[in-house]
Amino acid sequence: MTGSPTTHPGLIRTRVTLDGPRSYEAVLNPSNRWNGFVSPLFTLDTVRQLATDTQTMATEYGHDCADTVHVIDGGTDTEGAPVAVVLHIRWQYIEEGPAEITSIITPTTDRLYGIGGWEWTWSIATWECACGRWIDHHITPCTHCGRDRTDDFALAA
């Protein structure tokens, strides 16, 4: 990611989940919520993982119950950064036509992609402290007992 959350007021680095076992590294404003859910931004590498996972879910459970994300690569730009087109497809509405169910996800100036914000039920991932409390991923040490998180759930540097 170019820039850091500290250069963007209100943004934090954390991990998010769609209420499943998998979580994804993200940047978000925890107060920017839709029906209580967060609206994360992802790096292109994380979007690639999300694309793989959504396409696997669609294959496993059927396209009529799973949106999919797709990354179409286009080489690199003049600065050597990857160029890609990211698509979000809502298969359950296919009767409306391909153009109506497909969104092109435009990256921010920091090359972050907002996938499913104000639409999907993204939540901040949590970790369980040895004291038994569940804490939002980005908060450490534990606000109850002061222990640090000691797992592989940390963010990449």
C-alpha positions as CSV (number, residue, x, y, z in Angstrom):
1,M,0.0,0.0,0.0
2,T,1.3,3.5,-0.8
3,G,0.7,5.8,2.0
4,S,-0.4,4.6,5.4
5,P,-3.5,4.9,7.5
6,T,-1.8,7.7,9.5
7,T,-1.7,9.8,6.3
8,H,-5.5,9.4,5.9
9,P,-7.4,10.6,9.0
10,G,-9.7,8.0,10.4
11,L,-8.3,5.0,8.6
12,I,-6.9,2.0,10.3
13,R,-5.1,-1.2,9.2
14,T,-6.9,-4.4,10.4
15,R,-8.4,-7.6,9.2
16,V,-12.0,-8.2,8.1
17,T,-14.2,-11.2,7.6
18,L,-17.5,-12.1,6.1
19,D,-18.4,-14.1,9.2
20,G,-16.3,-17.1,8.1
21,P,-13.0,-18.6,9.0
22,R,-11.1,-16.5,6.4
23,S,-10.0,-13.0,7.1
24,Y,-8.4,-10.4,4.8
25,E,-6.0,-7.6,5.5
26,A,-7.8,-4.3,4.9
27,V,-7.7,-0.5,5.5
28,L,-11.0,1.1,6.7
29,N,-12.6,3.8,8.7
30,P,-14.3,2.0,11.6
31,S,-17.0,4.7,11.8
32,N,-17.9,4.4,8.1
33,R,-20.6,1.8,8.4
34,W,-23.6,0.4,6.5
35,N,-26.2,-1.3,8.8
36,G,-23.4,-1.8,11.3
37,F,-20.9,-3.3,8.8
38,V,-17.6,-1.9,7.7
39,S,-16.5,-0.9,4.2
40,P,-13.0,-2.1,3.7
41,L,-10.3,-1.2,1.1
42,F,-7.9,-3.9,-0.1
43,T,-4.6,-4.1,-1.9
44,L,-4.6,-5.8,-5.3
45,D,-2.9,-8.8,-3.8
46,T,-5.7,-9.2,-1.3
47,V,-8.3,-8.6,-4.0
48,R,-6.7,-11.5,-5.9
49,Q,-7.2,-13.8,-2.9
50,L,-10.8,-12.6,-2.5
51,A,-11.3,-13.3,-6.2
52,T,-10.1,-16.8,-5.8
53,D,-12.2,-17.4,-2.7
54,T,-15.4,-15.9,-4.2
55,Q,-15.0,-18.0,-7.4
56,T,-14.4,-21.1,-5.3
57,M,-17.6,-20.4,-3.3
58,A,-19.6,-19.9,-6.5
59,T,-18.4,-23.2,-7.9
60,E,-19.1,-25.0,-4.6
61,Y,-22.5,-23.4,-3.7
62,G,-23.7,-22.1,-7.1
63,H,-23.5,-18.8,-8.8
64,D,-27.0,-18.0,-7.9
65,C,-26.0,-17.5,-4.2
66,A,-22.4,-16.1,-4.5
67,D,-21.1,-12.8,-5.9
68,T,-17.7,-13.2,-7.6
69,V,-14.7,-10.9,-7.9
70,H,-12.4,-11.1,-10.9
71,V,-9.0,-9.6,-11.6
72,I,-8.0,-9.1,-15.2
73,D,-4.3,-8.3,-15.5
74,G,-2.9,-5.8,-18.0
75,G,0.8,-5.6,-17.4
76,T,2.4,-2.7,-15.5
77,D,2.2,1.1,-15.6
78,T,5.1,3.5,-16.2
79,E,6.1,3.2,-12.5
80,G,6.2,-0.6,-12.7
81,A,3.0,-1.1,-10.6
82,P,0.6,-3.8,-11.7
83,V,-2.3,-2.7,-13.9
84,A,-5.5,-4.6,-13.5
85,V,-9.3,-4.3,-14.0
86,V,-11.3,-5.6,-11.0
87,L,-14.9,-6.7,-11.6
88,H,-17.6,-7.5,-9.1
89,I,-20.4,-9.7,-10.5
90,R,-23.7,-10.3,-8.8
91,W,-24.8,-13.5,-10.5
92,Q,-28.1,-13.9,-8.6
93,Y,-29.4,-11.0,-10.8
94,I,-28.3,-12.3,-14.2
95,E,-31.8,-11.9,-15.6
96,E,-31.2,-8.2,-15.5
97,G,-28.3,-8.5,-18.0
98,P,-24.5,-8.7,-17.8
99,A,-23.9,-4.9,-17.8
100,E,-26.4,-4.4,-14.9
101,I,-24.9,-7.0,-12.7
102,T,-21.2,-6.1,-13.2
103,S,-19.4,-3.3,-11.4
104,I,-15.9,-2.1,-12.3
105,I,-14.1,-1.4,-9.1
106,T,-11.9,1.7,-9.5
107,P,-8.9,1.9,-7.2
108,T,-8.3,4.8,-4.9
109,T,-5.2,7.0,-5.5
110,D,-3.4,4.7,-3.0
111,R,-4.3,1.7,-5.3
112,L,-6.8,0.3,-2.8
113,Y,-10.0,-1.4,-3.9
114,G,-13.3,-1.1,-2.2
115,I,-15.0,-4.5,-2.6
116,G,-18.5,-5.0,-1.1
117,G,-18.6,-1.9,1.0
118,W,-22.1,-0.7,1.7
119,E,-23.3,-4.0,0.4
120,W,-21.6,-7.0,2.0
121,T,-21.6,-7.8,5.7
122,W,-17.9,-7.2,6.4
123,S,-16.9,-7.2,10.0
124,I,-13.7,-6.4,11.7
125,A,-12.0,-9.7,12.6
126,T,-11.3,-10.4,16.3
127,W,-8.8,-12.3,18.3
128,E,-9.4,-14.2,21.6
129,C,-7.1,-13.2,24.4
130,A,-5.9,-15.8,26.9
131,C,-8.1,-14.0,29.5
132,G,-11.2,-15.0,27.4
133,R,-12.1,-11.6,25.9
134,W,-12.6,-11.1,22.2
135,I,-10.8,-8.0,20.9
136,D,-10.9,-6.3,17.5
137,H,-8.0,-7.4,15.4
138,H,-6.1,-4.1,15.3
139,I,-6.3,-3.6,19.1
140,T,-3.3,-4.9,21.0
141,P,-2.6,-5.4,23.8
142,C,-5.9,-6.7,25.3
143,T,-7.9,-3.8,26.7
144,H,-9.0,-6.0,29.6
145,C,-5.8,-7.7,30.9
146,G,-2.9,-6.0,28.9
147,R,-1.6,-9.2,27.2
148,D,-0.3,-8.9,23.6
149,R,-1.6,-11.0,20.8
150,T,0.8,-13.8,20.1
151,D,-0.5,-15.5,17.0
152,D,0.0,-15.5,13.3
153,F,-3.0,-13.1,12.8
154,A,-0.8,-10.0,12.7
155,L,-0.7,-7.7,9.6
156,A,2.2,-7.8,7.2
157,A,4.7,-5.0,7.6
